[in-house]
Amino acid sequence: MGDFGVVSSTKGSDLANAHAVDGNRTNQQQNRRNSKLSGYGLNRADFRQVSENGFGDGDNSYAHSMAYYKDHILVGTSRATMALLGAGDKGGMKDVSLDAWPVEIKHRVYSQEFETKRARAEIWRLNPETGEWKRVYQAPMVHGSDGTWMSRDLGYRAMAVFQGASDAEPALYVSAWSRSRGYGMQLLRSTDGETFEAAGPPGLGGVDCTSTRSLVPFKDMLFTSPTGATGGRQNASGIAAVLVSRDPAKGEWAHANTRGFGDLSNIGVFEMLATDDYLYAGTANLAKGYQLWRTKAEGEPPFEWTQLLKDGAERGRTSQGVVSMAEFHGDIYIGSGVQKGGIDKANKVGPVGPELIRFDPRSGAYDVIVGNKRTPDGPLSGMLPGFNNAFSGSIYKQGVHDGWLYAGTQDWLVFLLYRDMEKLGSPAAKIFSRIDIEEFVETWGGYDLWRSRDGENWVPVTRCGFENPFNHGVRNILSTPHGVYIGSQNQFGPHSAFRKPDGAWEYRFNPRGGTEIWHGCAR
C-alpha cells in the first residue's frame, strides 16, 4: 500500500472535497476478499481458437480494436506493422537491434505494391451463433497530401458503441490510423455493423496527429485522445490532450483538458477509463513516470481534472505510461509499460517489467499488486514486475468477465530468435548462448493471460500465447453474452525469417503468423 502522495487539480480543487473517504482501509480490503468469491473462472481448456493467420492474411498483425454490436463481434485490424517499420524507417530497424528482420520486406512503404496489397486496414465481423467471419470493410485507396496513391488507413485502433446528439440509435464508432502523408485522425461510423462512413472531417479537434487508441463514452459524451504522430511514432503524439464530443457524427470536438494537464513533460494520454462517477486518464511521461487524472466532466470543456498519481506511482521513469485500466470491485487497476515492448533504448530504460497497481477511488491510497516492493505488505500478489516474467514489457490489456478480472501482457521473448547471442557479450547473452533459444522461445514465448477473483490472488490461463510464441501481446479482451474474446498482437506474418541449419536466414510462410482470436466460455 502506498500513501496518496499527490492531490492537485488543473482548476485548484481538492480530492477531499471531490469524494469523501469511505470507511476504514482495512475493512475495505477484507470486503474485497470476501466479495463474490464463489464460482470458477475460465481455464485453458475453456478456450478455443476461432480465427487464425490474420483471418487468412498474415498481414493482419493486430486485433487492434474489438466491440460487441448488434449481436456480432467486430474486429478492426492494423496491417503489416513489422514490415512498415522495416520498410519505412531504417532508423526503426536500428533501434530494435535485430540480426535478421523478422518479416519479409519486398516493397517500400508508399509503393503501389505495398499500399494495395499490404497496407489496407480491415474490419471483420463474427456471427457468434454460426461462427462465420465476414470482412465488412477495407480501407479505401486515396491520394495523399502529396498526391501519393495510398491506403487511407493503416489500422483501426479503437471501437466504441455510442449514441451522440444526432444519432437515432447507438452507433459503432471506429478510430482510423491515418498515414504520414494523410490528413490526420479520422472516425468511422456504422449503424448496422456492416457499412461504414466517415464521421466528420479528418483532424479531430485541429490536432495534428495520426491516430487515437481510446474511444470512451461517458455522460452522453465521447472522449478520445491522440496517441500517434508521423515519423513512426505510433504511440507518442507529443500532446497529452483529451478531446470530447457530444455529436461525433458531425465531427464536433473540443479540448477537454488543459495542455498536458499543466505539465508539458506529459507526452500523451495512452489510456482512459469511464466509471459511473469519473473519467480516468493515464498519461505517458518519459521523464518522470506516468500520471493518473480524473474528472466528473461537469459543465463545459475544458473540464476540471484532479491528479491522483504521479511519477509512475512512485516507481519513476521505469513506469513510462499507463497502458491498461479496468474497474473491478470498485477499485481502479492500472497496468504500466515501457515503450518498444519494454526496452526503450533511446531513453535508456529497460528491459524492465510492468507493474499492476490498485487505486482506491474512495481513500486515494494505492496498493502494488504486481511489481516492485514499496512497503512491507507488498506486492500483494507476491509477484514481481510482469507477473514474474522478465520478458514482459507491459500489462497490455485488462478486462472483466463473469466476475473475474483478466490481465494480458506484451512479451518480447520471441524477438530473441532474431539475435545472435554470441555477438552481444553481456552476461545475460552469455547465458542464452548456452541454451537452445528456439526451444526456449517455443516453450515460454508468447503473451501471458492471468485472471483473479479478488484482484490479489492470480492464476494463469496461458503463459505461452495459447501455445504460439508469435502471439506476443494481448491486444483486446472483450466480454460478451457469448463469452470472452481475446485478440492478439502477432506481427510475424505472412512470411517470417527462419534460420537454416547452416546459420543463414530464409523467409518462408509462417503458419502461426498474423493475429489470432480466441473464444473462452464455460463448456
Backbone torsions as a table, in degrees:
resi	resn	phi	psi	omega
1	MET	NA	129.0	176.6
2	GLY	-109.9	143.6	177.8
3	ASP	-68.3	151.0	176.9
4	PHE	-74.9	101.3	-167.6
5	GLY	-93.4	-6.4	-177.4
6	VAL	-144.3	129.9	174.9
7	VAL	-134.8	106.9	179.4
8	SER	-150.0	168.7	-177.7
9	SER	-147.6	147.7	176.1
10	THR	-70.1	-10.3	174.9
11	LYS	-125.5	15.2	168.6
12	GLY	86.7	10.1	178.5
13	SER	-79.7	170.9	-177.1
14	ASP	-123.1	139.2	-178.1
15	LEU	-58.2	-34.9	-178.7
16	ALA	-62.8	-32.6	177.0
17	ASN	-81.5	-25.9	-176.9
18	ALA	-75.8	-34.0	-176.8
19	HIS	-156.9	125.3	-178.0
20	ALA	-72.5	147.5	175.0
21	VAL	-64.7	133.0	-171.6
22	ASP	-109.4	91.3	170.0
23	GLY	78.7	-174.1	-177.8
24	ASN	-82.9	135.8	-175.5
25	ARG	-60.5	-42.4	-179.2
26	THR	-63.7	-41.4	178.7
27	ASN	-64.5	-36.7	178.4
28	GLN	-62.3	-43.9	-179.5
29	GLN	-63.9	-40.5	179.4
30	GLN	-66.9	-37.4	178.0
31	ASN	-63.1	-37.1	178.0
32	ARG	-62.0	-43.2	-177.3
33	ARG	-67.2	-30.1	-176.6
34	ASN	-89.5	-11.4	-171.7
35	SER	-80.0	116.3	169.9
36	LYS	50.1	53.8	-179.2
37	LEU	-87.1	-1.5	177.4
38	SER	-79.2	163.3	178.2
39	GLY	94.6	163.8	-175.5
40	TYR	-121.1	140.4	174.8
41	GLY	-84.7	-178.9	-177.7
42	LEU	-86.2	135.3	175.9
43	ASN	-105.3	177.2	-179.7
44	ARG	-54.8	-39.0	-177.5
45	ALA	-67.8	-14.8	-179.7
46	ASP	-87.2	-2.3	-177.7
47	PHE	-109.6	141.2	173.0
48	ARG	-136.7	150.3	-178.1
49	GLN	-79.9	131.0	-179.8
50	VAL	-115.9	-5.0	174.2
51	SER	-157.6	140.1	-178.8
52	GLU	-136.0	166.4	175.8
53	ASN	49.0	42.2	176.7
54	GLY	60.0	45.4	-175.9
55	PHE	58.9	35.5	179.9
56	GLY	87.7	4.2	179.6
57	ASP	-138.4	104.7	-174.7
58	GLY	-62.5	-11.7	175.5
59	ASP	-73.9	-14.6	170.5
60	ASN	-74.9	93.3	-170.1
61	SER	-83.2	-35.1	-174.7
62	TYR	-125.0	140.3	156.8
63	ALA	-86.9	76.5	-165.4
64	HIS	-73.8	-24.3	177.0
65	SER	-145.6	149.7	178.5
66	MET	-145.6	147.3	177.8
67	ALA	-153.8	154.8	173.4
68	TYR	-106.4	116.4	-173.2
69	TYR	-145.8	126.0	179.8
70	LYS	51.5	48.5	174.7
71	ASP	63.2	23.9	176.8
72	HIS	-131.8	158.6	174.7
73	ILE	-97.2	124.7	177.1
74	LEU	-108.3	135.7	179.5
75	VAL	-130.6	125.6	174.1
76	GLY	-102.7	130.5	-176.7
77	THR	-102.2	160.9	164.7
78	SER	-118.6	144.4	-164.2
79	ARG	-110.3	137.8	166.0
80	ALA	47.4	42.9	-172.4
81	THR	-66.2	-37.3	178.1
82	MET	-70.9	-39.1	176.2
83	ALA	-65.7	-37.1	178.9
84	LEU	-60.9	-45.2	-179.7
85	LEU	-63.5	-43.6	-177.8
86	GLY	-74.0	-36.1	-175.8
87	ALA	-85.5	-23.0	-172.6
88	GLY	-102.0	-21.0	-171.8
89	ASP	-150.1	99.4	179.7
90	LYS	-61.4	-27.8	174.9
91	GLY	-62.1	-36.6	177.7
92	GLY	-63.3	-38.9	178.1
93	MET	-64.3	-41.8	-180.0
94	LYS	-65.8	-36.1	-176.0
95	ASP	-63.3	-33.8	-178.2
96	VAL	-92.5	-7.3	168.4
97	SER	52.8	63.1	177.0
98	LEU	-110.3	145.2	179.3
99	ASP	-80.3	-24.7	173.5
100	ALA	-136.8	135.7	179.3
101	TRP	-72.5	130.9	-169.6
102	PRO	-62.0	-27.8	-178.4
103	VAL	-125.7	155.2	-178.9
104	GLU	-72.1	136.9	178.0
105	ILE	-123.2	110.8	-180.0
106	LYS	-101.0	-26.9	-173.0
107	HIS	-135.9	150.2	178.6
108	ARG	-75.2	152.1	172.9
109	VAL	-59.4	140.8	-178.4
110	TYR	76.0	0.6	168.2
111	SER	-73.3	156.8	-177.4
112	GLN	-60.3	-38.8	-178.4
113	GLU	-65.4	-43.6	-179.1
114	PHE	-66.8	-44.5	-174.3
115	GLU	-68.4	-43.6	-175.3
116	THR	-79.1	-28.7	-173.0
117	LYS	-105.9	-26.1	-169.6
118	ARG	-122.2	-21.8	-167.8
119	ALA	-101.7	-0.3	-172.3
120	ARG	-89.0	105.8	-179.2
121	ALA	-60.9	154.9	-174.3
122	GLU	-133.3	157.2	170.4
123	ILE	-123.8	127.8	-178.9
124	TRP	-114.5	150.5	-175.3
125	ARG	-130.5	128.7	-179.1
126	LEU	-111.0	129.4	167.8
127	ASN	-87.3	106.9	-174.4
128	PRO	-67.3	-17.8	179.3
129	GLU	-78.1	-39.8	-177.2
130	THR	-100.3	-17.4	-176.7
131	GLY	77.6	12.3	-177.2
132	GLU	-89.7	129.3	174.5
133	TRP	-98.0	145.4	176.9
134	LYS	-142.0	130.7	173.3
135	ARG	-78.0	118.6	-175.4
136	VAL	-104.8	-10.8	-179.4
137	TYR	-156.7	142.4	172.9
138	GLN	-134.8	136.3	-177.2
139	ALA	-54.9	135.7	179.9
140	PRO	-75.8	157.5	172.0
141	MET	-87.7	134.1	-177.7
142	VAL	-140.3	169.0	171.3
143	HIS	-89.5	127.1	-179.9
144	GLY	-75.4	-175.0	-175.9
145	SER	-64.2	-22.5	177.8
146	ASP	-107.4	11.6	179.7
147	GLY	92.8	-3.4	-179.8
148	THR	-62.8	134.3	174.7
149	TRP	-82.5	114.4	-167.9
150	MET	-150.6	165.7	170.6
151	SER	-71.2	130.1	-178.4
152	ARG	-66.3	-39.3	-173.8
153	ASP	-123.0	130.2	176.1
154	LEU	-88.1	-24.3	-178.4
155	GLY	-164.5	168.4	175.1
156	TYR	-124.7	103.8	-164.3
157	ARG	-94.3	-11.7	-179.5
158	ALA	-155.1	150.0	175.1
159	MET	-137.4	150.9	175.4
160	ALA	-156.2	142.8	173.1
161	VAL	-94.1	122.5	-171.4
162	PHE	-153.0	142.7	175.4
163	GLN	-113.5	107.6	179.7
164	GLY	-87.1	-177.8	-173.5
165	ALA	-60.0	-33.9	-178.7
166	SER	-104.3	7.6	176.9
167	ASP	-85.4	126.3	178.4
168	ALA	-71.8	-21.3	179.1
169	GLU	-154.2	168.2	176.9
170	PRO	-57.2	132.9	-179.8
171	ALA	-115.5	160.6	175.2
172	LEU	-96.5	120.7	177.4
173	TYR	-106.3	139.4	-175.9
174	VAL	-132.0	132.0	177.6
175	SER	-93.9	131.8	-177.6
176	ALA	-99.6	143.4	176.5
177	TRP	-91.8	105.5	-178.0
178	SER	-77.4	170.9	-176.8
179	ARG	-102.8	162.9	177.8
180	SER	-60.5	-31.4	178.8
181	ARG	-99.2	15.2	178.8
182	GLY	-92.6	-155.3	-172.1
183	TYR	-121.5	13.2	174.8
184	GLY	105.6	178.1	-176.1
185	MET	-55.6	144.1	-177.1
186	GLN	-144.0	143.1	172.5
187	LEU	-108.3	145.5	169.9
188	LEU	-106.8	157.7	-178.6
189	ARG	-139.6	139.8	177.5
190	SER	-139.5	143.2	176.0
191	THR	-112.1	0.5	178.3
192	ASP	-131.7	-4.7	-178.6
193	GLY	77.3	6.2	-178.4
194	GLU	-126.5	-32.3	178.4
195	THR	-116.8	141.4	-174.1
196	PHE	-131.4	146.0	177.2
197	GLU	-139.5	160.2	178.7
198	ALA	-67.8	137.8	176.7
199	ALA	-105.9	93.7	-178.7
200	GLY	78.8	174.7	-178.3
201	PRO	-77.0	161.3	174.3
202	PRO	-68.4	163.5	-179.9
203	GLY	82.1	62.2	-175.8
204	LEU	-58.4	130.9	175.9
205	GLY	61.9	15.5	-179.8
206	GLY	73.8	14.2	-178.4
207	VAL	-87.3	131.3	-177.7
208	ASP	-87.4	78.1	179.0
209	CYS	-140.5	166.8	-171.9
210	THR	-102.3	-20.1	-175.3
211	SER	-158.2	168.5	173.2
212	THR	-136.0	145.4	-175.9
213	ARG	-101.2	-14.6	-174.6
214	SER	-129.9	137.0	166.5
215	LEU	-130.9	112.8	-170.4
216	VAL	-129.5	113.6	173.4
217	PRO	-75.0	139.4	178.3
218	PHE	-160.0	121.5	176.6
219	LYS	52.0	52.5	177.2
220	ASP	62.3	23.6	175.9
221	MET	-131.3	154.4	175.8
222	LEU	-112.1	128.9	-177.5
223	PHE	-113.5	146.5	174.7
224	THR	-150.9	173.9	179.1
225	SER	-152.5	136.1	178.2
226	PRO	-69.6	130.5	179.6
227	THR	-130.7	19.4	178.4
228	GLY	-148.1	151.9	178.6
229	ALA	-143.4	174.4	-179.4
230	THR	-71.8	172.0	178.6
231	GLY	78.1	26.2	178.5
232	GLY	78.5	11.1	-179.1
233	ARG	-96.0	70.0	-175.0
234	GLN	-72.0	-12.7	-178.4
235	ASN	-122.8	10.0	-177.7
236	ALA	-137.2	92.9	-178.5
237	SER	-75.3	-24.7	-174.1
238	GLY	81.6	0.8	-177.4
239	ILE	-130.5	112.1	177.2
240	ALA	-86.2	72.7	-176.1
241	ALA	-114.8	140.9	171.0
242	VAL	-112.9	128.9	-179.2
243	LEU	-110.2	149.9	-176.2
244	VAL	-138.4	145.2	177.4
245	SER	-144.9	137.9	170.3
246	ARG	-92.8	-12.6	-178.1
247	ASP	-145.4	70.8	-176.9
248	PRO	-65.1	-22.5	177.9
249	ALA	-59.3	-29.8	179.5
250	LYS	-96.1	-0.5	177.6
251	GLY	74.3	28.1	-178.6
252	GLU	-95.2	110.8	-175.9
253	TRP	-129.4	147.7	176.4
254	ALA	-135.6	161.6	177.1
255	HIS	-81.8	127.5	-175.6
256	ALA	-94.9	-7.4	179.3
257	ASN	-140.8	166.6	170.8
258	THR	-77.3	157.8	-173.7
259	ARG	-56.7	122.1	177.3
260	GLY	63.3	17.0	-172.8
261	PHE	55.5	30.6	-179.9
262	GLY	84.0	5.2	-179.0
263	ASP	-130.7	105.6	-174.8
264	LEU	-73.5	-5.0	173.5
265	SER	-78.4	-11.6	170.5
266	ASN	-75.5	118.0	-173.8
267	ILE	-102.9	1.8	177.8
268	GLY	176.1	162.1	169.9
269	VAL	-112.2	108.5	-170.2
270	PHE	-90.3	-26.5	-175.8
271	GLU	-148.2	143.1	175.3
272	MET	-133.8	156.5	-178.3
273	LEU	-145.8	133.4	176.2
274	ALA	-105.9	132.4	171.7
275	THR	-116.5	-174.6	179.6
276	ASP	-61.1	-35.6	-171.6
277	ASP	-105.5	-29.9	-169.8
278	TYR	-136.8	156.4	165.3
279	LEU	-106.7	125.4	-179.2
280	TYR	-104.2	143.0	177.6
281	ALA	-134.0	128.1	177.6
282	GLY	-108.0	132.3	-175.7
283	THR	-96.1	166.5	166.0
284	ALA	-106.6	131.5	-177.3
285	ASN	-146.5	102.4	-176.0
286	LEU	-73.2	-24.8	-175.2
287	ALA	-81.0	-37.7	-171.3
288	LYS	-127.8	-12.2	-172.6
289	GLY	102.2	160.5	-171.5
290	TYR	-63.7	161.6	171.6
291	GLN	-123.8	154.1	175.6
292	LEU	-121.8	130.1	-178.6
293	TRP	-128.9	159.7	174.5
294	ARG	-148.6	158.8	179.1
295	THR	-145.4	154.0	170.5
296	LYS	-89.0	-8.4	178.9
297	ALA	53.7	49.1	179.2
298	GLU	-100.5	148.7	-179.2
299	GLY	78.4	-149.5	-178.5
300	GLU	-105.7	148.3	178.6
301	PRO	-70.4	152.8	0.0
302	PRO	-71.9	143.2	-175.0
303	PHE	-86.9	170.4	175.3
304	GLU	-84.3	126.6	-179.0
305	TRP	-118.4	144.0	177.5
306	THR	-116.2	130.7	178.4
307	GLN	-81.2	133.5	-176.0
308	LEU	-111.2	-42.4	179.4
309	LEU	-133.8	152.9	176.0
310	LYS	-141.3	169.1	174.4
311	ASP	52.3	42.6	178.0
312	GLY	59.8	39.9	-174.3
313	ALA	53.4	47.4	175.3
314	GLU	68.7	14.2	174.9
315	ARG	-95.3	-20.2	177.7
316	GLY	87.2	-157.0	-169.4
317	ARG	-71.7	-5.7	173.2
318	THR	-78.4	-7.3	166.6
319	SER	-114.2	81.1	-170.9
320	GLN	-67.9	-36.7	-174.0
321	GLY	-150.0	156.9	169.5
322	VAL	-82.2	115.9	-175.3
323	VAL	-100.0	-33.4	-179.4
324	SER	-144.9	152.6	175.5
325	MET	-145.8	152.4	174.7
326	ALA	-153.9	148.4	172.1
327	GLU	-97.8	131.7	-176.9
328	PHE	-149.5	121.9	-177.4
329	HIS	52.3	36.6	175.7
330	GLY	84.1	-3.8	178.7
331	ASP	-106.1	162.3	179.1
332	ILE	-107.7	121.2	178.8
333	TYR	-99.8	127.4	-171.1
334	ILE	-120.9	118.2	177.2
335	GLY	-102.3	130.5	-177.3
336	SER	-99.8	177.3	177.2
337	GLY	-171.1	167.4	175.0
338	VAL	-120.3	136.7	-177.9
339	GLN	-64.1	168.0	-174.7
340	LYS	62.5	29.9	176.0
341	GLY	74.2	17.0	177.8
342	GLY	112.0	-5.2	179.1
343	ILE	-131.3	95.3	-178.7
344	ASP	-98.8	88.5	-175.9
345	LYS	-64.9	-36.9	-176.8
346	ALA	-61.8	-35.0	-179.4
347	ASN	-105.2	9.3	175.7
348	LYS	55.4	48.8	176.8
349	VAL	-126.3	126.7	175.8
350	GLY	101.3	170.6	3.1
351	PRO	-67.8	135.8	-179.4
352	VAL	-147.6	139.7	-177.8
353	GLY	-83.3	158.4	-178.6
354	PRO	-86.3	164.4	177.4
355	GLU	-114.2	155.4	170.8
356	LEU	-117.8	119.0	-177.4
357	ILE	-111.2	142.4	172.4
358	ARG	-111.0	118.6	-179.0
359	PHE	-104.4	131.4	178.9
360	ASP	-94.1	109.3	-176.5
361	PRO	-71.0	-10.8	179.8
362	ARG	-87.0	-47.4	-176.7
363	SER	-95.9	-21.8	-177.1
364	GLY	85.3	4.8	178.0
365	ALA	-91.6	162.4	177.2
366	TYR	-135.3	155.0	174.4
367	ASP	-117.0	144.1	168.0
368	VAL	-85.7	115.3	179.0
369	ILE	-88.5	-51.5	176.5
370	VAL	-127.9	122.3	179.4
371	GLY	153.6	-157.3	-178.2
372	ASN	-78.3	145.6	-179.2
373	LYS	-70.7	126.1	177.6
374	ARG	-107.8	-42.0	-174.4
375	THR	-132.9	169.1	-176.5
376	PRO	-57.8	-25.4	-175.6
377	ASP	-102.2	19.2	-179.8
378	GLY	-133.7	164.5	-4.0
379	PRO	-70.1	143.9	-170.9
380	LEU	-68.6	-25.2	177.1
381	SER	-79.3	-14.5	-174.1
382	GLY	81.1	4.8	-177.3
383	MET	-110.2	141.9	178.8
384	LEU	-80.4	178.7	-176.2
385	PRO	-50.0	143.5	177.8
386	GLY	73.3	23.8	-173.9
387	PHE	55.4	46.8	179.6
388	ASN	65.0	21.6	-179.2
389	ASN	-113.4	111.7	-177.1
390	ALA	-68.8	-14.4	-177.8
391	PHE	-98.4	5.1	179.7
392	SER	-84.3	132.0	-179.5
393	GLY	-101.4	-22.7	179.5
394	SER	-161.5	154.9	164.0
395	ILE	-82.6	94.0	-160.8
396	TYR	-76.3	-36.5	-178.7
397	LYS	-153.9	145.5	174.6
398	GLN	-129.1	153.3	177.7
399	GLY	-161.9	153.1	179.5
400	VAL	-110.4	130.7	178.6
401	HIS	-144.7	125.6	174.1
402	ASP	52.0	42.7	175.4
403	GLY	82.0	8.7	179.2
404	TRP	-121.8	144.1	173.1
405	LEU	-94.5	126.4	177.8
406	TYR	-109.9	141.8	178.0
407	ALA	-135.9	128.1	179.4
408	GLY	-117.0	147.0	-175.5
409	THR	-106.4	169.2	166.7
410	GLN	-110.7	131.6	-169.6
411	ASP	-129.3	131.3	-175.2
412	TRP	-104.4	9.3	-175.5
413	LEU	-59.0	-37.3	-175.8
414	VAL	-59.3	-25.0	-178.3
415	PHE	-70.1	-13.9	176.0
416	LEU	-66.1	-19.7	177.1
417	LEU	-61.1	-23.6	-172.4
418	TYR	-108.2	20.6	176.1
419	ARG	-119.9	144.6	172.2
420	ASP	-95.2	101.5	-172.4
421	MET	-62.7	-30.3	-177.7
422	GLU	-67.5	-20.4	-178.8
423	LYS	-84.8	-17.0	-170.4
424	LEU	-76.9	-43.5	175.5
425	GLY	84.6	-8.5	179.7
426	SER	-77.7	159.3	178.2
427	PRO	-55.9	-41.7	180.0
428	ALA	-64.9	-40.4	-179.7
429	ALA	-63.5	-35.6	178.5
430	LYS	-64.7	-35.9	177.1
431	ILE	-65.8	-46.7	-178.7
432	PHE	-65.3	-29.3	-178.9
433	SER	-67.7	-15.0	-178.8
434	ARG	-96.0	-1.8	-179.0
435	ILE	-119.2	166.0	177.3
436	ASP	-81.8	100.9	-175.8
437	ILE	-60.6	-42.2	-178.4
438	GLU	-61.6	-41.9	178.3
439	GLU	-68.3	-38.7	179.7
440	PHE	-63.8	-45.2	179.4
441	VAL	-66.9	-40.4	179.5
442	GLU	-60.7	-35.7	-177.0
443	THR	-81.5	-42.4	-170.1
444	TRP	-115.3	-7.7	-179.3
445	GLY	-70.7	162.1	-179.3
446	GLY	99.5	159.4	-176.5
447	TYR	-66.6	161.4	170.7
448	ASP	-104.0	141.9	172.6
449	LEU	-126.0	121.4	-176.7
450	TRP	-119.5	160.0	176.3
451	ARG	-141.0	153.9	-179.2
452	SER	-147.5	141.5	177.2
453	ARG	-91.2	-26.8	-176.8
454	ASP	-121.1	-0.6	179.3
455	GLY	86.1	-7.9	-178.5
456	GLU	-116.4	-37.8	-179.2
457	ASN	-101.7	121.2	-171.7
458	TRP	-120.6	142.3	175.2
459	VAL	-128.3	145.8	-177.8
460	PRO	-82.2	143.2	169.2
461	VAL	-92.7	-46.5	172.4
462	THR	-147.6	144.2	175.6
463	ARG	-111.6	5.2	-172.5
464	CYS	-142.1	37.7	175.4
465	GLY	57.7	39.2	-175.0
466	PHE	54.6	50.0	175.9
467	GLU	63.8	28.0	176.8
468	ASN	-134.4	104.0	-177.4
469	PRO	-64.5	-17.9	179.3
470	PHE	-79.9	-14.4	171.3
471	ASN	-77.9	85.6	-169.8
472	HIS	-100.4	9.9	175.0
473	GLY	-158.8	138.4	170.8
474	VAL	-86.6	103.2	-175.1
475	ARG	-87.6	-27.0	179.8
476	ASN	-147.7	144.1	172.8
477	ILE	-129.2	109.0	-173.6
478	LEU	-116.3	116.3	177.2
479	SER	-89.4	130.9	179.8
480	THR	-138.5	168.8	174.6
481	PRO	-63.5	-15.6	-179.4
482	HIS	-95.4	0.4	-176.6
483	GLY	124.9	-171.6	-178.9
484	VAL	-106.3	140.5	-179.5
485	TYR	-116.6	133.5	-179.3
486	ILE	-113.1	121.7	177.9
487	GLY	-109.1	136.3	-170.8
488	SER	-106.0	161.7	164.8
489	GLN	-99.2	118.3	-179.5
490	ASN	-148.5	100.2	-171.8
491	GLN	-97.2	15.1	-167.8
492	PHE	-104.4	41.1	177.5
493	GLY	-138.1	171.3	-7.6
494	PRO	-79.6	-22.6	179.8
495	HIS	-120.1	125.3	-176.5
496	SER	-115.2	162.8	177.9
497	ALA	-81.0	130.1	175.6
498	PHE	-129.0	141.5	-178.7
499	ARG	-86.3	130.4	178.2
500	LYS	-83.1	164.6	-179.3
501	PRO	-54.8	-29.9	-179.9
502	ASP	-84.1	3.7	178.1
503	GLY	92.4	-11.6	178.2
504	ALA	-76.0	161.5	-178.2
505	TRP	-105.6	144.9	173.3
506	GLU	-140.2	150.5	177.3
507	TYR	-100.4	130.2	176.9
508	ARG	-146.8	164.5	-177.9
509	PHE	-55.6	133.7	178.6
510	ASN	-105.4	107.6	-177.6
511	PRO	-66.7	-10.8	179.3
512	ARG	-115.5	17.7	178.5
513	GLY	-92.0	152.3	-177.8
514	GLY	95.5	153.1	-175.1
515	THR	-59.8	149.4	176.8
516	GLU	-123.2	150.1	173.8
517	ILE	-118.6	129.0	178.4
518	TRP	-118.8	140.2	-177.2
519	HIS	-115.5	126.5	179.1
520	GLY	-116.7	129.6	174.3
521	CYS	-158.7	155.9	179.1
522	ALA	-64.9	133.0	-175.3
523	ARG	-121.0	NA	NA
